[in-house]
């Protein structure tokens, strides 16, 4: 989903000579460090709409316990580098994947060469276990510690994920990239269920690809060897097998925008835009419409991206609504400049706010409480009201049933598509539990130290007389369903759950598709 980051343009002034220093390599007093921590916590508790609630409902360690744990860590800070390290440790466990934490105060920039361990890890679902992919042996200990305890600490303190399987996803990544720490030490050896052990070897990563290239690049069609390729666009591919059509959506990241609107009318949308992909799929589906009875959307490993409303408008078989979002009433909503950034310059969102003020609802809402829900992308109504939206071609496609394939890497705008296709299109959801992380609006908070040595904070940009220490970007709105239930951290129940095992982990996408094909065969019989 979209998020706001307010860019700071400020000249960092020199540190005041009068600031107390405890050592040559420490620019702060212990009191200043704790003032920073307490100010950051106060801001999070006053503004955050989702992360605290998700932690309290989904993690075994509550927000109170989490902040007290890190408070003790911050009290031990004695160097600038330790300050940076503890700040990032706090950030890793903040239960919201769309939040950002950035430490700005000058510290030694340690260039770490990327590395990876010599083995590859798999995991099982819904049972929580990890294994060596090559030998298929279950891992019981890391560095002599039970892996259950290592993972428990990781899930509670070191990852933003709000579901266990997504925490497993990141645990695998962290371990394989040599970044998993156990009591301050890197993983050095593994113990397996049969009592055997393996010393972990680390290899340097050479010719490392740009990590963003994989997201921004064009779709590559894999895992569908026996399917006919009907059409391949920028981020989408349409495939066909007998009376089944499948649309693979790599992600919703479209750097280029089209002016063809929600309906993607015409047939001349610019290349590499959502509407170009929609128009390609529209023509191809109409050509094969009489031959297919089922439509599958494969969103496995789809991390989200831009607004996906044009996809809902094209494919939802029934009238649908925008995703509903609720904003917390905070003082800076009164600031025209900040509000414009928060609303992405949307005139429709501004109209929604003005109407709340005019009809007295805003005044009646207590500070810190949530304002009435509105449409997140303001589709369907000029004042962002939640209204029914007519699909483009409700009578053009004649599918008996719709399916959406997901896993723990389906997130953000991918989450949104899944929720809405289920709620409004009655789609059957298959695979593994989705990320359930789809924050809409966020607010940037800058923490700095003024010339008197006092910790200050400011929202957005502005002239800062002092030195910036850090920035945090946290959720200002929360996504809810039609009944007002928060969606963050609350994934859909799977209609067709596909367990992950040692046998199918490396062919997991094919396993999910295979389970849906079995379900379609049952429909046919």
ROVOVO-491381 format. One record per residue (C-alpha): residue in three letters; x, y, z. Coordinates in steps of 0.5 Angstrom, whole numbers, plus 500, padded with zeros to 3 digits. Example, Ala and Ser with C-alpha at 12.3 -4.5 7.8 and 13.67 -1.06 7.14 Angstrom:
<fitis>
ALA525491516;SER527498514;
</fitis>
This chain:
<fitis>
UNK500500500;UNK502507499;UNK506511505;UNK508518507;UNK515520508;UNK516527509;UNK523529507;UNK527533511;UNK532538508;UNK536542514;UNK543544515;UNK546540521;UNK549545526;UNK555544530;UNK554540537;UNK554545542;UNK561545546;UNK557545552;UNK554539552;UNK556534557;UNK560528554;UNK562522558;UNK567519554;UNK571521547;UNK566516543;UNK560518547;UNK556525545;UNK550524550;UNK549524557;UNK545518560;UNK540523562;UNK539525554;UNK539518552;UNK533516556;UNK530523555;UNK530521547;UNK527514549;UNK522516553;UNK520522548;UNK520517542;UNK515512547;UNK511518548;UNK510520541;UNK509512539;UNK503511544;UNK500518542;UNK500517535;UNK501510533;UNK494506530;UNK496499529;UNK503497532;UNK501497539;UNK495493538;UNK498488534;UNK503487539;UNK498486545;UNK494481541;UNK499477537;UNK505477540;UNK507473547;UNK511479549;UNK506485550;UNK508493549;UNK509494556;UNK514489557;UNK517490550;UNK518498552;UNK521496559;UNK526491556;UNK528496551;UNK529501556;UNK533497560;UNK538496554;UNK538504553;UNK540505560;UNK546501558;UNK548505552;UNK555508553;UNK558510546;UNK555513540;UNK555506536;UNK551503542;UNK546508541;UNK545507534;UNK545499535;UNK540499541;UNK535504536;UNK535499531;UNK534493535;UNK528497538;UNK526498531;UNK526491528;UNK521488533;UNK516494532;UNK510490530;UNK509494523;UNK512492517;UNK511499514;UNK514503519;UNK521506518;UNK526508523;UNK533511521;UNK538513526;UNK542520523;UNK547522528;UNK554521526;UNK557514528;UNK562510525;UNK560507518;UNK562500518;UNK562497512;UNK560489512;UNK561485506;UNK555481505;UNK555474506;UNK551467507;UNK551461510;UNK553454507;UNK546451508;UNK539453506;UNK534453511;UNK526450510;UNK520451515;UNK514447516;UNK507450517;UNK502450521;UNK507446525;UNK513451527;UNK520447525;UNK526449521;UNK530444517;UNK536443513;UNK533443506;UNK539438503;UNK538433508;UNK531434510;UNK534434518;UNK530438523;UNK534443527;UNK534442534;UNK539447537;UNK543453534;UNK549455538;UNK547449543;UNK540453545;UNK534450543;UNK531453537;UNK524454539;UNK527458545;UNK531462539;UNK525463535;UNK521465541;UNK526471542;UNK526472535;UNK519473534;UNK517477540;UNK523482540;UNK527482533;UNK522482527;UNK516486525;UNK512480523;UNK505479526;UNK504472524;UNK508466526;UNK509464519;UNK512471517;UNK516471523;UNK519464520;UNK520467513;UNK524472516;UNK528468521;UNK530464515;UNK532470511;UNK536472517;UNK540466519;UNK542465512;UNK544472511;UNK549471517;UNK545476521;UNK542472526;UNK545473533;UNK544469539;UNK546472545;UNK550477541;UNK554471537;UNK553469530;UNK550462529;UNK556458529;UNK553451529;UNK547447528;UNK544441532;UNK539436528;UNK534431531;UNK539425530;UNK544428535;UNK549430529;UNK552437528;UNK554441523;UNK559447523;UNK556453520;UNK561456514;UNK560463512;UNK561465504;UNK562472501;UNK557474497;UNK559476490;UNK556480484;UNK550481489;UNK544484485;UNK540490486;UNK535488491;UNK530493488;UNK531490481;UNK527484483;UNK521488485;UNK521493479;UNK523488474;UNK518485469;UNK514479471;UNK518472469;UNK513466469;UNK515460473;UNK512454475;UNK507453470;UNK510449465;UNK504445462;UNK500452462;UNK499455455;UNK501463456;UNK496467453;UNK499474455;UNK504477458;UNK505484461;UNK509488465;UNK507485472;UNK502480470;UNK501474466;UNK495470463;UNK495463463;UNK490457461;UNK490450462;UNK483447459;UNK477451462;UNK482454467;UNK485461467;UNK490464471;UNK493471472;UNK499471476;UNK501478479;UNK508479481;UNK506485485;UNK503492484;UNK509496484;UNK508501478;UNK513507478;UNK509509471;UNK502512472;UNK496512467;UNK491517466;UNK486512464;UNK482512471;UNK479507475;UNK476504469;UNK482504465;UNK478505459;UNK480505451;UNK486501449;UNK492506449;UNK495506456;UNK502507456;UNK507501457;UNK509499464;UNK502502467;UNK497498471;UNK492500466;UNK496497460;UNK496491464;UNK489491465;UNK487492458;UNK492487456;UNK488482460;UNK481485458;UNK483483451;UNK486476452;UNK480474457;UNK475476452;UNK478472447;UNK478466451;UNK472467455;UNK468462452;UNK473456454;UNK474458461;UNK470457467;UNK474458473;UNK479464474;UNK485464479;UNK489469481;UNK496467484;UNK499472489;UNK504468492;UNK510472494;UNK506479492;UNK509484497;UNK504489494;UNK506496492;UNK501501489;UNK494502489;UNK490496486;UNK483499485;UNK483498478;UNK484490479;UNK478490483;UNK474494478;UNK476490473;UNK475483476;UNK471483482;UNK465479480;UNK460484484;UNK460491487;UNK465492491;UNK468498496;UNK474501497;UNK478499503;UNK476502509;UNK481506514;UNK480510520;UNK485516522;UNK487517529;UNK485525531;UNK491528533;UNK493535534;UNK497536527;UNK491534523;UNK489541524;UNK496543520;UNK494544513;UNK501543510;UNK502536514;UNK495534513;UNK496535505;UNK502530506;UNK498525510;UNK492525505;UNK497525499;UNK495532496;UNK488529495;UNK482534494;UNK477529496;UNK480527502;UNK481534504;UNK473535503;UNK472529507;UNK476532513;UNK472539512;UNK465535512;UNK467532519;UNK469539521;UNK463542519;UNK458537521;UNK461537528;UNK463530528;UNK471532529;UNK469536535;UNK465531538;UNK471526537;UNK476525543;UNK483527542;UNK487520540;UNK480517539;UNK479514531;UNK475518526;UNK469515522;UNK472510517;UNK473513510;UNK475510503;UNK482509503;UNK484511496;UNK477515495;UNK474511490;UNK467512488;UNK465518492;UNK468525491;UNK468526499;UNK471519500;UNK465516503;UNK465508503;UNK460507497;UNK459501493;UNK463501486;UNK460498480;UNK465493477;UNK467495469;UNK465488466;UNK460485471;UNK457481465;UNK463480460;UNK466475464;UNK463468466;UNK467465471;UNK464459476;UNK469461481;UNK474465483;UNK481463487;UNK486467490;UNK493464492;UNK497467497;UNK502465502;UNK506469508;UNK510474503;UNK503476500;UNK503483504;UNK500490503;UNK497492497;UNK497484496;UNK493483502;UNK488488500;UNK486485494;UNK486478498;UNK481481503;UNK477485498;UNK476479493;UNK474475499;UNK469480502;UNK466482495;UNK467477490;UNK467471495;UNK473468492;UNK476462495;UNK483463499;UNK488458498;UNK495457501;UNK499459507;UNK497465512;UNK498472509;UNK502477512;UNK496481514;UNK500488514;UNK497493510;UNK498500513;UNK495506509;UNK498513512;UNK504514516;UNK507520519;UNK514522520;UNK517524526;UNK524527527;UNK528527534;UNK533532535;UNK538535540;UNK537543540;UNK543547542;UNK541547549;UNK542539549;UNK535538550;UNK531533546;UNK526536541;UNK521533536;UNK518535530;UNK513533525;UNK515533517;UNK520538515;UNK522545518;UNK528549520;UNK532545526;UNK536549530;UNK540543533;UNK543536531;UNK538530528;UNK538524532;UNK533520529;UNK527519525;UNK521514525;UNK515513521;UNK509510524;UNK502508522;UNK497514523;UNK491510520;UNK489503521;UNK485499516;UNK478496518;UNK473491515;UNK466493514;UNK464491521;UNK470496524;UNK475490526;UNK482492525;UNK485488519;UNK492489521;UNK495482524;UNK488479523;UNK489474516;UNK483471513;UNK482464515;UNK484460509;UNK479456505;UNK484451502;UNK490451507;UNK496448504;UNK501445509;UNK508446508;UNK512440509;UNK520438508;UNK517434502;UNK513440499;UNK517446501;UNK521447495;UNK515446490;UNK510450495;UNK507454490;UNK506448485;UNK503445491;UNK498451493;UNK496451485;UNK495443485;UNK490444491;UNK486449488;UNK486444481;UNK484438486;UNK478443488;UNK476445481;UNK476437479;UNK471436485;UNK467442483;UNK466439476;UNK464432478;
</fitis>
